[in-house]
Amino acid sequence: MRIVSLLPSVTDIVCSLGAGESIVGCTPDCDKSQLHAEVLFSEPTRRRAGSHDAKRVVDSSLPSGQDLYTLDTERLTSVNPDVVLAPASAGNARVSNLEEALTQLADVHGVTIERFDPLTVEDVLDDVLRVGQIIGLESQAEAVVGRLRSRLFRAQEYVTPFDARAPVVGLLTWVDPLMVAGHWQVQIVERAGAVHPWNPTRPAARAGAAAGPQQAQRHAGTPLLVSSDQFWCHEPDWVLVAPCGVELSRAQSLAEGLVGQNQFARWARSHPGRLWALDGRRTFNRPGPTIVDDLEWLVSVIHARPELRPPGYPGVPVLPTEIPPPGLEPGTR
């Protein structure tokens, strides 16, 4: 089977099933170290960084400064796919012509288009099973889901439900303006024994016992734009900067830029080692098998369990030496 994957997380799923060699076309953000596939997108056009047009951020789900790609329709047709694994239509803001290209591929060439739109951890695991069904690797998919669940359960064994006060983790998926996490990201934070009070999970209707510690039926809303005051009113113990679609080096620069702001500077000075920059392409924003790495890493950090930390996890602390001394923060006299 010849597969085109237009979602990095789904590419990860296909590779986890041992079928990476079947992928003939992919996105620029897919892990190409496992592939011999052709990138099907033109060079990105970067939106102007620093814009405060909050309405555009919410409407498009694409904060300013991210990349806007164009799908190369000729290249897509030339790789002759049997199936295209694509995002749901609501999630196509980063690809300007995706819907038009997929419609033509299905109508003219008869290619099967399969859509994916995971919102929860359980959705991600279900997507593994679904991909297995689509490409004829059901037994392999069941085995992968079993291993992922075992790792999820093992990480949560390090979390005590009896802490008098759970740590508050602020997970930022954009910084200008501030955007806090949603969907599966919040589930991961809460499963790690922390709270994310800006956008907490809530039990689904008739959830019953399934709304308990494993959170199979606890869901968070979409990522939210918040003001600085709204962010700091919850007094975070940890702040994780994982800007969607942004590589680690740039995420680190964005986090360091936050430290130059008064409230962040004061907080970072009193919370050394608790501001982290994360690769926004490979962590938390990528709803595939790597969400288990995210949980293991977060448990390892906030519960001081280094043995759980995945090797090579793409995150770095923003060091206290980068923090202005008291009284010298920008904007003070």
Backbone as numpy.savetxt, mean C-alpha at the origin, in Angstrom:
# Nx Ny Nz CAx CAy CAz Cx Cy Cz
-0.37 -20.10 -20.87 -1.21 -18.90 -20.87 -0.33 -17.65 -20.87
-0.73 -16.68 -21.68 -0.01 -15.41 -21.76 -0.78 -14.37 -20.96
-0.12 -13.84 -19.93 -0.78 -12.97 -18.95 -0.22 -11.56 -19.03
-1.11 -10.58 -19.06 -0.72 -9.19 -18.83 -1.26 -8.79 -17.46
-0.39 -8.28 -16.62 -0.79 -7.82 -15.29 -0.60 -6.31 -15.20
-1.68 -5.62 -14.93 -1.65 -4.16 -14.84 -1.75 -3.68 -13.40
-1.47 -4.58 -12.47 -1.42 -4.24 -11.04 -0.19 -4.90 -10.43
0.72 -4.13 -9.84 1.90 -4.74 -9.21 1.55 -5.79 -8.17
0.49 -5.55 -7.40 0.10 -6.52 -6.37 -0.35 -7.84 -6.99
-1.04 -7.78 -8.12 -1.48 -9.01 -8.79 -0.29 -9.69 -9.46
0.66 -8.91 -9.97 1.90 -9.51 -10.47 2.59 -10.29 -9.36
2.62 -9.73 -8.16 3.20 -10.44 -7.01 2.47 -11.75 -6.76
1.15 -11.72 -6.89 0.37 -12.94 -6.67 0.73 -13.99 -7.71
0.76 -13.59 -8.97 1.09 -14.55 -10.03 2.47 -15.16 -9.78
3.44 -14.33 -9.41 4.79 -14.84 -9.13 4.80 -15.76 -7.92
3.98 -15.46 -6.90 3.93 -16.33 -5.72 3.40 -17.71 -6.06
2.65 -17.81 -7.16 2.12 -19.10 -7.61 3.09 -19.82 -8.54
4.25 -19.21 -8.77 5.26 -19.84 -9.62 5.01 -19.66 -11.10
4.22 -18.63 -11.47 3.84 -18.46 -12.88 4.36 -17.14 -13.45
5.41 -16.60 -12.86 5.94 -15.34 -13.35 6.37 -15.38 -14.79
6.81 -16.55 -15.26 7.26 -16.65 -16.66 6.11 -16.52 -17.64
4.87 -16.63 -17.16 3.71 -16.50 -18.04 3.31 -15.05 -18.26
3.89 -14.13 -17.49 3.55 -12.72 -17.63 4.32 -12.14 -18.80
3.60 -11.61 -19.78 4.24 -11.05 -20.98 4.18 -9.53 -21.01
3.39 -8.92 -20.12 3.30 -7.47 -20.05 2.98 -7.05 -18.64
3.57 -5.91 -18.21 3.41 -5.49 -16.82 3.51 -3.96 -16.72
3.47 -3.46 -15.50 3.56 -2.03 -15.22 4.98 -1.65 -14.83
5.31 -0.36 -14.82 6.65 0.05 -14.38 6.93 -0.27 -12.92
5.89 -0.41 -12.09 6.08 -0.66 -10.67 6.10 -2.14 -10.31
5.90 -3.02 -11.28 6.00 -4.45 -11.00 7.45 -4.83 -10.70
7.62 -5.88 -9.91 8.95 -6.36 -9.57 9.53 -7.12 -10.76
10.27 -6.39 -11.57 10.75 -6.98 -12.83 11.92 -7.93 -12.63
12.44 -8.02 -11.41 13.51 -8.98 -11.16 13.02 -10.41 -11.31
11.70 -10.61 -11.20 11.12 -11.95 -11.32 10.53 -12.20 -12.71
10.64 -11.22 -13.61 9.90 -11.29 -14.86 10.80 -11.15 -16.08
10.27 -11.63 -17.21 10.86 -11.36 -18.52 9.79 -10.68 -19.37
9.02 -9.80 -18.75 7.87 -9.19 -19.40 8.21 -7.81 -19.92
7.39 -7.37 -20.86 7.56 -6.04 -21.44 6.73 -5.04 -20.65
7.35 -3.89 -20.32 6.61 -2.81 -19.69 5.73 -2.15 -20.74
4.44 -2.02 -20.45 3.47 -1.61 -21.45 3.07 -0.15 -21.34
3.85 0.65 -20.63 3.47 2.02 -20.38 4.53 2.99 -20.90
4.07 4.16 -21.29 4.98 5.22 -21.70 5.66 5.81 -20.48
6.65 6.67 -20.71 7.28 7.37 -19.60 6.24 8.22 -18.88
6.30 8.29 -17.57 5.27 9.01 -16.82 5.38 10.52 -16.98
4.23 11.16 -16.84 4.17 12.62 -16.73 3.88 12.94 -15.28
4.84 13.55 -14.60 4.67 13.79 -13.17 3.83 15.04 -12.94
2.82 14.87 -12.12 2.02 16.04 -11.75 2.85 16.95 -10.86
2.52 18.23 -10.90 3.29 19.22 -10.15 3.21 18.94 -8.66
4.38 18.77 -8.04 4.42 18.52 -6.60 4.08 19.79 -5.85
3.49 19.63 -4.65 3.24 20.76 -3.79 1.87 21.38 -3.95
1.05 20.85 -4.84 -0.29 21.40 -5.03 -1.14 21.12 -3.81
-2.01 22.07 -3.51 -2.93 21.89 -2.38 -4.37 21.71 -2.88
-4.54 21.27 -4.09 -5.87 21.09 -4.65 -6.47 19.81 -4.08
-7.01 19.91 -2.87 -7.48 18.73 -2.16 -8.60 18.03 -2.89
-9.47 18.79 -3.56 -10.58 18.15 -4.25 -10.07 17.22 -5.34
-9.02 17.65 -6.07 -8.48 16.79 -7.12 -7.87 15.54 -6.52
-7.25 15.67 -5.34 -6.67 14.51 -4.69 -7.74 13.48 -4.38
-8.84 13.94 -3.78 -9.90 13.01 -3.39 -10.60 12.44 -4.62
-10.91 13.31 -5.60 -11.67 12.85 -6.76 -10.88 11.84 -7.57
-9.57 12.02 -7.68 -8.79 11.16 -8.56 -8.04 10.07 -7.82
-8.02 10.14 -6.48 -7.20 9.22 -5.67 -5.74 9.28 -6.08
-5.31 10.41 -6.63 -3.94 10.55 -7.10 -3.37 11.85 -6.57
-2.70 11.84 -5.39 -2.14 13.06 -4.85 -1.14 13.69 -5.80
-1.02 15.01 -5.72 -0.10 15.72 -6.58 1.31 15.19 -6.41
2.06 15.19 -7.49 3.43 14.69 -7.44 3.57 13.25 -7.86
2.44 12.52 -7.97 2.53 11.15 -8.45 2.58 11.11 -9.97
2.81 9.93 -10.50 3.00 9.78 -11.93 1.69 9.44 -12.64
1.51 9.99 -13.82 0.36 9.68 -14.65 0.89 9.00 -15.91
0.53 7.72 -16.08 1.05 6.92 -17.19 0.06 6.86 -18.34
0.57 6.51 -19.51 -0.26 6.19 -20.66 0.07 4.77 -21.10
-0.98 3.97 -21.27 -0.80 2.59 -21.72 -0.52 2.58 -23.21
0.54 1.90 -23.61 0.90 1.79 -25.02 0.02 0.70 -25.65
-1.01 1.11 -26.35 -1.98 0.14 -26.86 -1.38 -0.78 -27.93
-0.48 -0.25 -28.74 0.16 -1.10 -29.75 1.01 -2.18 -29.10
1.75 -1.78 -28.06 2.57 -2.75 -27.35 1.70 -3.79 -26.65
0.58 -3.33 -26.08 -0.35 -4.25 -25.41 -0.87 -5.30 -26.38
-1.28 -4.87 -27.56 -1.79 -5.81 -28.56 -0.70 -6.75 -29.05
0.51 -6.23 -29.18 1.59 -7.03 -29.76 2.02 -8.19 -28.88
1.81 -8.09 -27.56 2.23 -9.20 -26.69 1.20 -10.32 -26.70
0.04 -10.08 -27.35 -0.94 -11.14 -27.62 -1.39 -11.87 -26.36
-1.96 -11.15 -25.39 -2.34 -11.80 -24.13 -3.58 -12.67 -24.27
-3.66 -13.69 -23.43 -4.89 -14.47 -23.29 -5.81 -13.85 -22.25
-5.20 -13.23 -21.23 -5.97 -12.62 -20.14 -5.22 -11.39 -19.66
-6.00 -10.37 -19.29 -5.43 -9.16 -18.69 -5.99 -9.03 -17.27
-5.11 -8.94 -16.31 -5.49 -8.75 -14.90 -5.36 -7.26 -14.62
-6.50 -6.61 -14.38 -6.55 -5.15 -14.39 -7.25 -4.62 -13.13
-7.00 -3.33 -12.83 -7.72 -2.72 -11.70 -9.17 -2.47 -12.05
-10.00 -2.37 -11.02 -11.38 -1.94 -11.24 -11.37 -0.54 -11.82
-12.42 -0.21 -12.55 -12.44 1.06 -13.28 -12.28 2.25 -12.36
-12.71 2.12 -11.10 -12.61 3.25 -10.17 -11.18 3.53 -9.75
-10.25 2.59 -10.03 -8.89 2.77 -9.56 -7.89 3.07 -10.64
-8.34 3.70 -11.72 -7.47 3.86 -12.89 -6.86 5.25 -13.02
-6.85 6.04 -11.94 -6.43 7.43 -12.08 -5.00 7.57 -12.58
-4.15 6.58 -12.31 -2.75 6.71 -12.71 -2.52 6.36 -14.17
-3.51 5.80 -14.86 -3.35 5.42 -16.26 -4.42 6.14 -17.07
-4.01 7.05 -17.92 -4.97 7.96 -18.55 -5.90 7.29 -19.53
-5.46 6.24 -20.23 -6.27 5.66 -21.31 -6.60 4.19 -21.07
-6.61 3.76 -19.83 -6.74 2.33 -19.56 -8.08 1.76 -20.02
-9.17 2.44 -19.69 -10.48 1.90 -20.01 -10.67 1.76 -21.52
-10.27 2.77 -22.25 -10.38 2.71 -23.71 -9.57 1.54 -24.27
-8.35 1.35 -23.77 -7.49 0.29 -24.29 -8.06 -1.09 -23.98
-8.59 -1.27 -22.76 -9.12 -2.58 -22.39 -10.41 -2.90 -23.14
-11.23 -1.90 -23.34 -12.46 -2.11 -24.11 -12.14 -2.58 -25.53
-11.16 -1.93 -26.14 -10.77 -2.32 -27.49 -10.19 -3.73 -27.51
-9.39 -4.05 -26.51 -8.76 -5.37 -26.46 -9.81 -6.46 -26.32
-10.83 -6.21 -25.50 -11.88 -7.21 -25.30 -12.80 -7.31 -26.51
-13.22 -6.17 -27.05 -14.20 -6.17 -28.12 -13.61 -6.60 -29.47
-12.41 -6.16 -29.76 -11.82 -6.43 -31.07 -11.04 -7.74 -31.09
-10.33 -8.02 -30.00 -9.44 -9.18 -29.99 -9.95 -10.33 -29.12
-11.04 -10.11 -28.40 -11.64 -11.18 -27.61 -10.83 -11.60 -26.40
-10.01 -10.70 -25.87 -9.18 -11.02 -24.71 -10.02 -10.92 -23.44
-9.81 -11.87 -22.53 -10.51 -11.85 -21.25 -9.90 -10.79 -20.33
-10.75 -9.97 -19.73 -10.31 -8.94 -18.79 -10.85 -9.32 -17.41
-9.96 -9.46 -16.46 -10.36 -9.76 -15.08 -10.00 -8.57 -14.20
-10.96 -8.12 -13.40 -10.78 -6.91 -12.58 -10.53 -7.26 -11.12
-9.74 -6.41 -10.47 -9.41 -6.61 -9.06 -9.54 -5.30 -8.30
-10.15 -5.36 -7.12 -10.33 -4.16 -6.31 -10.37 -4.54 -4.83
-9.27 -5.07 -4.28 -9.28 -5.49 -2.88 -9.34 -4.30 -1.93
-10.14 -4.44 -0.88 -10.26 -3.39 0.13 -9.87 -3.86 1.52
-9.78 -5.18 1.72 -9.48 -5.72 3.03 -8.41 -6.81 2.91
-7.88 -7.21 4.05 -6.92 -8.31 4.07 -7.55 -9.58 3.51
-8.80 -9.83 3.87 -9.47 -11.03 3.36 -9.66 -10.94 1.85
-9.93 -9.75 1.34 -10.03 -9.58 -0.12 -8.72 -9.96 -0.80
-7.60 -9.57 -0.19 -6.30 -9.89 -0.78 -6.10 -11.40 -0.84
-6.42 -12.09 0.24 -6.27 -13.55 0.25 -7.23 -14.20 -0.76
-8.44 -13.65 -0.86 -9.38 -14.17 -1.86 -8.86 -13.95 -3.27
-8.17 -12.82 -3.48 -7.61 -12.56 -4.81 -6.54 -13.59 -5.19
-5.79 -14.05 -4.21 -4.81 -15.10 -4.50 -5.54 -16.34 -5.02
-6.62 -16.73 -4.35 -7.39 -17.89 -4.79 -8.00 -17.65 -6.17
-8.48 -16.44 -6.38 -9.11 -16.13 -7.66 -8.10 -16.16 -8.81
-6.92 -15.60 -8.59 -5.89 -15.66 -9.63 -5.55 -17.11 -9.93
-5.46 -17.92 -8.87 -5.19 -19.34 -9.09 -6.23 -20.00 -9.97
-7.50 -19.64 -9.76 -8.56 -20.20 -10.62 -8.43 -19.71 -12.06
-8.10 -18.44 -12.23 -8.04 -17.86 -13.58 -6.94 -18.51 -14.40
-5.79 -18.77 -13.77 -4.65 -19.28 -14.54 -4.43 -20.77 -14.34
-5.40 -21.43 -13.70 -5.34 -22.89 -13.59 -4.37 -23.42 -12.57
-4.14 -22.66 -11.49 -3.21 -23.09 -10.44 -3.91 -23.04 -9.08
-5.08 -23.68 -9.01 -5.88 -23.62 -7.79 -5.17 -24.22 -6.58
-4.55 -25.36 -6.74 -3.91 -26.01 -5.58 -2.73 -25.18 -5.09
-1.96 -24.60 -6.01 -0.85 -23.75 -5.60 -1.37 -22.52 -4.85
-2.49 -21.95 -5.31 -3.06 -20.78 -4.64 -3.52 -21.13 -3.23
-4.14 -22.27 -3.06 -4.56 -22.67 -1.72 -3.37 -22.83 -0.79
-2.28 -23.38 -1.30 -1.08 -23.54 -0.48 -0.49 -22.18 -0.11
-0.46 -21.24 -1.06 0.07 -19.91 -0.78 -0.77 -19.20 0.28
-2.09 -19.28 0.15 -2.96 -18.64 1.14 -2.75 -19.27 2.52
-2.57 -20.56 2.56 -2.30 -21.22 3.84 -1.03 -20.69 4.49
0.02 -20.52 3.69 1.28 -20.00 4.24 1.14 -18.55 4.68
0.41 -17.75 3.90 0.22 -16.35 4.27 -0.58 -16.25 5.56
-1.64 -17.04 5.70 -2.42 -17.02 6.93 -1.58 -17.44 8.13
-0.74 -18.44 7.95 0.12 -18.89 9.06 1.04 -17.77 9.52
1.59 -17.03 8.57 2.47 -15.91 8.93 1.68 -14.79 9.62
0.48 -14.52 9.14 -0.36 -13.51 9.81 -0.63 -13.90 11.24
-1.00 -15.18 11.46 -1.30 -15.64 12.81 -0.05 -15.60 13.68
1.09 -16.01 13.12 2.33 -16.02 13.90 2.70 -14.61 14.35
2.58 -13.63 13.46 2.91 -12.26 13.84 2.00 -11.77 14.96
0.73 -12.13 14.89 -0.19 -11.65 15.91 -0.02 -12.35 17.25
0.71 -13.45 17.27 1.00 -14.09 18.55 1.90 -13.23 19.43
2.61 -12.27 18.81 3.47 -11.36 19.56 2.72 -10.15 20.10
1.43 -10.06 19.80 0.62 -8.91 20.18 -0.25 -9.29 21.37
-0.15 -8.53 22.45 -1.01 -8.80 23.60 -2.26 -7.94 23.54
-3.43 -8.53 23.76 -4.66 -7.73 23.76 -4.91 -7.04 25.09
-3.97 -7.18 26.04 -4.21 -6.68 27.39 -3.43 -5.42 27.72
-2.81 -4.79 26.73 -2.11 -3.54 26.98 -3.11 -2.49 27.45
-2.68 -1.74 28.50 -3.57 -0.70 29.03 -3.84 0.37 27.98
-2.83 0.66 27.15 -3.00 1.66 26.10 -2.27 1.18 24.85
-3.03 0.94 23.81 -2.41 0.52 22.55 -1.69 1.70 21.93
-0.52 1.48 21.31 0.18 2.59 20.66 -0.63 3.14 19.49
-0.52 4.45 19.32 -1.19 5.13 18.21 -0.20 5.25 17.05
-0.57 4.68 15.92 0.29 4.71 14.72 -0.39 5.56 13.66
0.31 6.61 13.24 -0.17 7.42 12.13 0.50 6.99 10.84
-0.28 6.42 9.93 0.25 5.95 8.65 -0.18 6.95 7.58
0.81 7.67 7.04 0.55 8.69 6.04 0.82 8.13 4.65
-0.20 8.19 3.80 -0.02 7.75 2.41 0.20 8.93 1.46
0.17 10.12 1.99 0.63 11.32 1.28 0.91 12.40 2.31
1.71 13.41 1.93 2.16 14.40 2.92 1.77 15.83 2.57
1.38 16.12 1.35 1.07 17.50 0.97 -0.09 17.49 -0.01
-1.32 17.48 0.51 -1.73 17.56 1.91 -1.59 16.22 2.62
-1.79 16.24 3.94 -1.70 15.01 4.72 -2.86 14.09 4.37
-2.53 12.84 4.10 -3.55 11.81 3.85 -3.23 10.61 4.71
-4.19 10.17 5.53 -4.00 9.02 6.38 -4.58 7.77 5.73
-4.11 6.63 6.20 -4.40 5.34 5.57 -5.86 4.96 5.66
-6.23 3.98 4.84 -7.57 3.41 4.86 -7.54 1.94 4.47
-8.73 1.34 4.40 -8.91 -0.03 3.93 -7.99 -1.02 4.65
-7.31 -1.91 3.89 -6.49 -2.97 4.49 -5.33 -2.39 5.30
-4.87 -1.19 4.97 -3.75 -0.59 5.69 -4.07 -0.43 7.17
-5.30 0.03 7.45 -5.71 0.21 8.85 -5.87 -1.14 9.53
-6.37 -2.13 8.82 -6.45 -3.48 9.41 -5.07 -3.97 9.84
-4.06 -3.73 9.03 -2.71 -4.17 9.37 -2.24 -3.47 10.63
-2.47 -2.15 10.71 -2.07 -1.41 11.91 -2.76 -1.98 13.14
-4.04 -2.23 13.06 -4.78 -2.73 14.22 -4.40 -4.17 14.55
-4.16 -5.00 13.54 -3.73 -6.37 13.82 -2.36 -6.40 14.48
-1.57 -5.36 14.27 -0.26 -5.27 14.92 -0.36 -4.81 16.36
-1.58 -4.61 16.85 -1.76 -4.21 18.24 -1.75 -2.72 18.47
-1.89 -1.95 17.41 -1.92 -0.50 17.50 -3.30 0.02 17.13
-3.48 1.32 17.22 -4.73 1.94 16.79 -4.41 3.03 15.78
-5.40 3.29 14.93 -5.29 4.32 13.89 -6.58 5.14 13.98
-6.65 6.05 14.95 -7.94 6.67 15.31 -8.51 7.61 14.26
-7.74 8.01 13.27 -8.26 8.89 12.23 -9.27 8.17 11.34
-9.10 6.89 11.17 -9.93 6.13 10.23 -10.00 4.69 10.70
-10.56 4.44 11.89 -10.50 3.09 12.46 -11.41 2.11 11.73
-11.11 0.82 11.90 -12.02 -0.19 11.36 -13.29 -0.23 12.19
-14.35 -0.69 11.55 -15.64 -0.85 12.23 -16.23 -2.20 11.84
-16.95 -2.83 12.76 -17.52 -4.14 12.43 -18.52 -4.03 11.28
-18.47 -4.99 10.37 -19.48 -5.07 9.33 -20.80 -5.49 9.93
-21.88 -5.21 9.25 -23.20 -5.62 9.72 -23.23 -7.14 9.92
-23.78 -7.58 11.03 -23.91 -9.00 11.37 -22.56 -9.71 11.45
-21.52 -8.96 11.83 -20.19 -9.56 11.86 -20.04 -10.59 12.97
-20.68 -10.35 14.10 -20.57 -11.29 15.21 -19.14 -11.49 15.66
-18.77 -12.74 15.94 -17.43 -13.03 16.44 -16.35 -12.74 15.40
-16.70 -12.67 14.14 -15.71 -12.40 13.10 -15.17 -10.99 13.17
-15.75 -10.14 14.04 -15.24 -8.79 14.22 -14.19 -8.75 15.33
-13.72 -9.90 15.76 -12.76 -9.98 16.85 -11.33 -9.70 16.43
-10.34 -10.25 17.17 -8.94 -9.89 16.95 -8.42 -10.15 15.53
-8.94 -11.17 14.84 -8.45 -11.43 13.48 -9.07 -10.50 12.45
-10.12 -9.78 12.85 -10.68 -8.69 12.05 -11.18 -9.08 10.66
-11.61 -10.32 10.51 -12.09 -10.73 9.20 -13.27 -9.89 8.74
-14.05 -9.37 9.69 -15.22 -8.57 9.32 -15.16 -7.18 9.96
-13.96 -6.62 10.04 -13.80 -5.22 10.45 -13.20 -4.46 9.27
-13.85 -3.40 8.85 -13.44 -2.69 7.65 -13.19 -1.22 7.96
-12.19 -0.65 7.31 -11.94 0.79 7.40 -12.39 1.45 6.10
-12.58 2.75 6.18 -13.00 3.50 5.00 -11.83 3.84 4.10
-12.09 4.67 3.11 -11.05 5.09 2.18 -10.04 5.98 2.90
-8.82 6.11 2.35 -7.86 7.06 2.93 -8.46 8.46 3.01
-8.07 9.19 4.06 -8.69 10.48 4.34 -7.67 11.61 4.31
-8.10 12.74 3.78 -7.33 13.96 3.94 -7.61 14.55 5.31
-6.56 14.95 6.02 -6.72 15.54 7.34 -5.88 16.81 7.43
-6.31 17.72 8.26 -5.52 18.91 8.54 -4.42 18.55 9.53
-3.47 19.45 9.68 -2.41 19.24 10.67 -2.99 19.09 12.06
-3.95 19.94 12.40 -4.57 19.86 13.74 -5.29 18.53 13.92
-5.99 18.08 12.89 -6.69 16.80 12.99 -5.71 15.65 13.17
-4.56 15.75 12.54 -3.57 14.68 12.68 -2.99 14.67 14.07
-2.57 15.82 14.58 -1.86 15.84 15.86 -2.77 15.70 17.06
-4.07 15.91 16.89 -4.96 15.82 18.06 -5.00 14.41 18.63
-4.60 13.40 17.85 -4.61 12.02 18.33 -3.27 11.60 18.92
-2.30 12.49 18.99 -1.03 12.26 19.68 -0.38 10.93 19.29
0.06 10.80 18.06 0.64 9.51 17.62 1.92 9.16 18.36
2.10 7.86 18.60 3.35 7.35 19.16 4.36 7.03 18.07
3.86 6.69 16.89 4.68 6.38 15.73 4.08 7.06 14.52
4.93 7.51 13.61 4.47 8.06 12.34 5.22 7.34 11.22
4.46 6.76 10.30 5.02 6.05 9.15 4.66 6.83 7.90
5.66 7.18 7.11 5.45 7.96 5.88 5.65 7.00 4.70
4.55 6.62 4.07 4.58 5.69 2.94 3.78 6.29 1.79
4.31 7.31 1.12 3.54 7.99 0.07 3.27 7.06 -1.10
2.02 6.99 -1.50 1.61 6.05 -2.54 2.38 6.29 -3.84
2.99 5.22 -4.35 3.69 5.29 -5.62 5.07 5.91 -5.57
5.60 6.17 -4.38 6.86 6.89 -4.23 7.94 5.95 -3.71
9.10 5.95 -4.36 10.21 5.08 -3.97 10.79 5.53 -2.63
11.62 4.67 -2.02 12.09 4.89 -0.66 12.90 6.19 -0.52
13.82 6.45 -1.44 14.66 7.63 -1.29 13.84 8.91 -1.28
12.83 8.97 -2.14 11.98 10.16 -2.16 11.07 10.22 -0.94
10.59 9.06 -0.49 9.78 9.02 0.74 10.60 9.53 1.92
11.88 9.17 1.96 12.74 9.65 3.03 12.88 11.18 2.96
13.03 11.71 1.76 13.13 13.17 1.61 11.85 13.86 2.06
10.70 13.26 1.73 9.43 13.84 2.15 9.28 13.80 3.67
9.72 12.69 4.29 9.65 12.59 5.75 10.58 13.61 6.40
11.77 13.78 5.84 12.69 14.78 6.37 12.12 16.18 6.22
11.37 16.42 5.14 10.72 17.70 4.97 9.67 17.96 6.04
8.97 16.90 6.45 8.00 17.05 7.53 8.67 17.47 8.83
9.88 16.94 9.07 10.59 17.26 10.31 10.93 18.75 10.37
10.99 19.40 9.21 11.24 20.83 9.19 10.04 21.67 9.59
8.89 21.04 9.82 7.70 21.76 10.26 7.62 21.75 11.78
7.06 22.79 12.35 7.11 22.98 13.80 6.58 21.79 14.58
5.35 21.37 14.28 4.75 20.31 15.08 5.49 19.00 14.90
5.88 18.68 13.67 6.64 17.46 13.44 7.99 17.53 14.14
8.64 18.69 14.12 9.95 18.83 14.76 9.84 18.58 16.26
8.84 19.18 16.87 8.67 18.98 18.32 8.37 17.52 18.62
7.47 16.91 17.81 7.12 15.51 18.04 8.34 14.61 17.85
9.08 14.80 16.76 10.22 13.93 16.46 11.30 14.04 17.52
11.45 15.23 18.10 12.47 15.39 19.15 12.11 14.57 20.38
10.82 14.46 20.68 10.40 13.71 21.86 10.10 12.24 21.55
10.17 11.85 20.27 9.92 10.46 19.87 11.04 9.98 18.95
12.28 9.97 19.42 13.39 9.57 18.54 13.22 8.14 18.04
13.51 7.97 16.76 13.43 6.63 16.17 12.05 6.17 15.83
11.04 7.04 15.99 9.66 6.61 15.74 9.05 7.23 14.50
9.83 7.95 13.75 9.40 8.42 12.44 10.11 7.60 11.39
9.32 6.90 10.56 9.89 6.00 9.55 9.43 6.43 8.15
10.35 6.33 7.22 10.03 6.49 5.80 10.01 5.11 5.17
8.96 4.84 4.39 8.78 3.53 3.76 8.60 3.69 2.26
9.03 2.71 1.53 8.84 2.70 0.08 7.36 2.59 -0.21
6.78 3.65 -0.76 5.34 3.67 -1.00 4.88 2.82 -2.16
5.82 2.28 -2.95 5.46 1.38 -4.03 5.41 -0.06 -3.56
6.18 -0.39 -2.52 6.37 -1.80 -2.13 5.80 -2.12 -0.76
5.34 -1.13 -0.01 4.80 -1.38 1.33 3.43 -0.74 1.48
2.59 -1.38 2.25 1.29 -0.87 2.71 0.33 -0.48 1.60
0.79 0.13 0.52 -0.10 0.53 -0.58 -0.30 -0.58 -1.61
0.30 -1.73 -1.40 0.36 -2.80 -2.41 -0.41 -4.02 -1.89
-1.69 -4.14 -2.23 -2.54 -5.18 -1.63 -2.35 -6.56 -2.25
-1.19 -7.13 -1.98 -0.87 -8.48 -2.44 -0.19 -9.24 -1.31
0.59 -10.25 -1.62 1.24 -11.05 -0.57 2.13 -10.24 0.36
2.64 -9.09 -0.09 3.55 -8.31 0.76 2.86 -7.64 1.93
1.52 -7.68 2.00 0.87 -7.13 3.20 1.28 -7.92 4.44
1.65 -9.18 4.27 2.11 -9.97 5.40 3.48 -9.46 5.86
4.35 -9.08 4.92 5.61 -8.44 5.29 5.34 -7.16 6.09
4.34 -6.39 5.66 4.01 -5.15 6.36 3.63 -5.42 7.81
2.79 -6.43 8.03 2.38 -6.76 9.40 3.58 -7.23 10.21
4.37 -8.12 9.66 5.54 -8.61 10.41 6.49 -7.47 10.75
6.72 -6.57 9.79 7.62 -5.45 10.06 7.06 -4.55 11.16
5.77 -4.23 11.07 5.19 -3.32 12.04 5.21 -3.92 13.44
4.89 -5.20 13.56 4.97 -5.86 14.87 6.41 -5.84 15.37
7.36 -6.08 14.49 8.77 -6.10 14.92 9.22 -4.75 15.44
8.69 -3.68 14.87 9.11 -2.33 15.26 8.43 -1.88 16.54
7.11 -1.94 16.59 6.42 -1.35 17.74 6.45 -2.25 18.97
6.74 -3.55 18.77 6.83 -4.46 19.91 8.26 -4.95 20.16
9.22 -4.33 19.48 10.65 -4.66 19.67 10.89 -6.16 19.51
10.47 -6.69 18.36 10.67 -8.10 18.03 11.47 -8.20 16.73
12.76 -7.91 16.78 13.55 -7.87 15.54 13.57 -9.19 14.78
13.33 -10.31 15.46 13.35 -11.60 14.78 12.21 -11.73 13.76
11.19 -10.88 13.88 10.07 -10.92 12.93 10.31 -10.08 11.69
11.30 -9.20 11.71 11.48 -8.24 10.63 11.86 -8.95 9.32
11.09 -8.74 8.26 11.44 -9.38 6.98 12.78 -8.85 6.46
13.66 -9.72 5.98 14.94 -9.26 5.45 14.75 -8.27 4.29
15.50 -7.18 4.34 15.45 -6.22 3.26 14.20 -5.39 3.18
13.42 -5.34 4.26 12.19 -4.55 4.22 12.52 -3.10 3.92
11.85 -2.48 2.93 12.26 -1.16 2.44 11.75 0.00 3.29
12.36 0.17 4.45 12.00 1.28 5.33 13.21 1.73 6.12
13.27 3.02 6.42 14.39 3.57 7.20 13.85 4.56 8.22
14.44 4.59 9.43 14.05 5.62 10.38 14.64 6.97 9.98
13.88 8.01 10.22 14.39 9.36 10.01 15.06 9.78 11.31
16.35 10.01 11.27 17.17 10.07 12.46 17.00 11.38 13.23
17.14 11.33 14.56 17.00 12.55 15.37 18.01 13.63 15.01
19.16 13.25 14.44 20.17 14.27 14.10 19.66 15.23 13.04
18.57 14.87 12.36 18.04 15.75 11.32 17.02 16.73 11.87
16.80 16.73 13.19 15.77 17.54 13.80 16.36 18.86 14.28
15.76 20.01 13.96 16.29 21.28 14.44 16.30 21.34 15.96
17.27 22.01 16.57 17.28 22.15 18.03 16.12 22.99 18.51
15.72 22.86 19.78 14.58 23.62 20.30 14.76 25.11 20.07
13.67 25.77 19.68 13.70 27.19 19.48 14.15 27.64 18.12
14.65 26.69 17.29 15.15 27.05 15.97 14.33 26.46 14.85
13.13 25.94 15.18 12.30 25.39 14.12 11.90 26.51 13.16
11.71 26.17 11.90 11.26 27.20 10.95 9.98 27.86 11.43
9.94 29.19 11.32 8.72 29.92 11.67 8.68 30.35 13.12
9.73 30.02 13.94 9.73 30.45 15.33 10.63 31.66 15.48
10.45 32.39 16.58 11.27 33.58 16.85 11.97 33.41 18.19
